[in-house]
Amino acid sequence: MSALTMACCRRMASSNMPAAEHLKLNDAIFASRPNGTDVYYYIFPEHEIHFNVIKAHTKQEWHSHSLVDENIFVIKGTLHSKRIRQP
């Protein structure tokens, strides 16, 4: 367990926060998309976590949300984004 994980667990144990839950890949719903992205879905009553494995030089289609926020965390590699104006 890393020092950061231990510090977070100690802080949660001393507060009213629930204990941390460790998720494993085999706990997820898996999907392989035609664009080369593998997605592991973790579905909860009030939120979802999507863990994506995106192959190099893959282009992702644009999408947007009206009711939820989407946050992207790059664990390994580099993410390049480009905004294309619609005609």
Secondary structure, 3 states (H helix, E strand, C coil): CCHHHHHHHHHHHCCCCCCCCCCCHHHCEEEECCCCEEEEEEECCCCEEEEEEECCCCCCCCCCCCCCCCCCCCCCCCCCCCCCCCC
